[in-house]
């Protein structure tokens, strides 16, 4: 057993088996979490990786449950918007105008009421903005507003719920930090996991990324180089970017996750890989995308759980 493998085994054995309390807001009523059935059907857009999103702050879970009370449109392309328009407006808008409105819906995960409010707020800001804006700036947003306000849709009943759940406790090493540099022990788990993929998979990744092939991949494919990798990892000032494919990886969790997703083919595969390395999921601060609701914790954390079987529902609280 070489040094990388010893560190990997040590960190796996160190993982706490205790649980911690968390919350998940949703408009769906279900009895267990299932990535194959429910993933991406809520208000989240998997920005922080593939998995189920939970939080240790109940007010955040409640805010997500309330967001899902909005009306979500089933649109797959800009042209799809026209089927929700009155007959008198169909064909009246140019493709680029439909595309802009579609992108606004995508930014709000296709929730029509959120997108409409966002556009209205933007128009108000434009009106009060003293800067020199492009002459057509206001007209673009007015057009988007007209399109969004013209959409005719059937409101479907929803069941906003805050799920009280148990997830594996955060022991400081089993959740990958999204915005922080990964500690050495966690990086070693990833290196060991990559090497454990085997020569054929490493060669496949190398064909996608020549920097990996010529750098990190060549080290991982030869077990004799493990001591050199450890030596470089131990000198923090000598770290260079994991994105460069060098044997001395660096970078925060988001950079490494995106690179793994590229190498392995998808976010889903990146999450499965990290889970196999001993990571329960990803963590990032609450309030990163949306403003925190009143009364939210100042140090709250959100978690992305890679394996839905690790989430145990304790209680369902209807909002």
ZIJOLIN-V333342 format. One record per residue. N is the residue number from 1. RES is the residue in one small letter. OMEGA is omega in whole degrees, -180 to 180 (999 if undefined). NEAR is the number of other ideal C-beta (glycine too) atoms within 8 Angstrom. Layout:
n->(N;N)
res->(RES;RES)
omega->(OMEGA;OMEGA)
near->(NEAR;NEAR)
This chain:
n->(1;2;3;4;5;6;7;8;9;10;11;12;13;14;15;16;17;18;19;20;21;22;23;24;25;26;27;28;29;30;31;32;33;34;35;36;37;38;39;40;41;42;43;44;45;46;47;48;49;50;51;52;53;54;55;56;57;58;59;60;61;62;63;64;65;66;67;68;69;70;71;72;73;74;75;76;77;78;79;80;81;82;83;84;85;86;87;88;89;90;91;92;93;94;95;96;97;98;99;100;101;102;103;104;105;106;107;108;109;110;111;112;113;114;115;116;117;118;119;120;121;122;123;124;125;126;127;128;129;130;131;132;133;134;135;136;137;138;139;140;141;142;143;144;145;146;147;148;149;150;151;152;153;154;155;156;157;158;159;160;161;162;163;164;165;166;167;168;169;170;171;172;173;174;175;176;177;178;179;180;181;182;183;184;185;186;187;188;189;190;191;192;193;194;195;196;197;198;199;200;201;202;203;204;205;206;207;208;209;210;211;212;213;214;215;216;217;218;219;220;221;222;223;224;225;226;227;228;229;230;231;232;233;234;235;236;237;238;239;240;241;242;243;244;245;246;247;248;249;250;251;252;253;254;255;256;257;258;259;260;261;262;263;264;265;266;267;268;269;270;271;272;273;274;275;276;277;278;279;280;281;282;283;284;285;286;287;288;289;290;291;292;293;294;295;296;297;298;299;300;301;302;303;304;305;306;307;308;309;310;311;312;313;314;315;316;317;318;319)
res->(x;x;x;x;x;x;x;x;x;x;x;x;x;x;x;x;x;x;x;x;x;x;x;x;x;x;x;x;x;x;x;x;x;x;x;x;x;x;x;x;x;x;x;x;x;x;x;x;x;x;x;x;x;x;x;x;x;x;x;x;x;x;x;x;x;x;x;x;x;x;x;x;x;x;x;x;x;x;x;x;x;x;x;x;x;x;x;x;x;x;x;x;x;x;x;x;x;x;x;x;x;x;x;x;x;x;x;x;x;x;x;x;x;x;x;x;x;x;x;x;x;x;x;x;x;x;x;x;x;x;x;x;x;x;x;x;x;x;x;x;x;x;x;x;x;x;x;x;x;x;x;x;x;x;x;x;x;x;x;x;x;x;x;x;x;x;x;x;x;x;x;x;x;x;x;x;x;x;x;x;x;x;x;x;x;x;x;x;x;x;x;x;x;x;x;x;x;x;x;x;x;x;x;x;x;x;x;x;x;x;x;x;x;x;x;x;x;x;x;x;x;x;x;x;x;x;x;x;x;x;x;x;x;x;x;x;x;x;x;x;x;x;x;x;x;x;x;x;x;x;x;x;x;x;x;x;x;x;x;x;x;x;x;x;x;x;x;x;x;x;x;x;x;x;x;x;x;x;x;x;x;x;x;x;x;x;x;x;x;x;x;x;x;x;x;x;x;x;x;x;x;x;x;x;x;x;x;x;x;x;x;x;x;x;x;x;x;x;x)
omega->(-178;-171;180;-178;178;179;180;-179;-180;-178;177;-180;-179;-173;-179;178;178;-178;173;-176;178;-176;178;179;-177;174;-178;177;-179;-176;176;179;-177;-179;-177;-176;-168;-173;179;177;180;-176;-180;180;175;-179;-175;176;-176;178;177;-175;177;-178;176;180;-176;-178;177;177;178;-179;178;177;-180;178;-177;173;179;180;-177;-180;178;179;-179;-180;180;-178;180;-179;-175;-179;178;-178;172;-178;-177;-178;-178;-180;-177;-176;178;-178;-178;178;177;-179;180;179;178;180;176;177;179;180;179;179;175;175;-171;-177;178;180;180;178;180;179;179;178;180;178;178;178;179;-179;-177;-176;-178;-179;176;179;177;-174;-177;-175;-179;-179;179;-178;175;179;177;-180;179;-179;-177;-179;-180;-175;178;-175;-180;179;180;180;178;-179;-178;-174;170;178;173;-172;171;175;177;-177;177;-178;178;-178;-173;172;-177;180;-175;-173;-177;175;-178;178;-177;-177;180;178;179;177;180;179;179;178;178;-179;-179;177;178;-175;-177;-180;178;178;178;177;179;178;177;-173;-176;179;175;-178;-176;-177;-174;-178;-179;178;-177;-178;-180;-175;-178;-178;-174;180;180;178;-180;-180;-180;-180;-177;-180;-172;-177;-178;179;167;-167;173;-179;179;179;-179;180;179;-173;178;176;178;-174;-178;180;-179;178;-179;178;177;178;178;-178;-173;171;180;174;-180;-180;177;179;179;179;-179;176;179;178;179;178;175;-179;-179;174;178;-175;173;180;-178;-179;-179;176;180;176;177;178;-180;177;177;-177;-179;179;169;-179;173;-176;-175;-175;-175;179;179;-178;-180;179;179;-175;175;-178;180;-177;999)
near->(4;8;8;13;9;9;12;14;9;9;14;9;6;8;11;8;4;6;8;10;9;12;16;15;19;12;11;9;5;8;3;6;12;9;10;4;5;9;11;6;5;11;10;9;5;10;5;10;12;12;14;11;12;14;16;12;12;8;12;16;16;13;11;16;15;10;11;13;9;10;9;8;12;6;10;4;6;9;7;11;15;9;5;10;12;7;5;5;9;8;5;5;8;5;7;6;11;14;9;11;14;13;8;13;16;8;8;10;10;11;14;14;8;10;14;11;8;11;13;9;8;9;12;8;8;11;7;6;7;3;4;2;8;4;4;6;9;10;7;9;12;9;12;13;12;8;14;14;7;9;11;6;8;3;5;5;4;7;8;13;14;14;13;10;13;9;15;12;8;10;8;4;9;11;10;13;12;13;8;7;7;12;7;7;10;12;11;14;15;14;12;13;13;10;11;6;8;6;6;6;8;14;10;8;14;11;6;8;10;7;9;13;13;8;12;12;14;11;11;13;8;7;6;5;11;10;9;9;14;11;8;11;12;7;8;5;4;7;11;7;10;12;7;8;13;11;12;10;14;8;11;11;12;9;11;14;15;8;11;12;12;8;10;10;5;8;10;7;10;14;14;9;11;14;12;7;11;10;13;12;15;15;12;11;9;12;9;6;4;5;4;9;9;4;4;12;8;4;5;14;12;15;16;15;15;13;7;11;5;10;13;8;11;7;6;9;8;6;10)
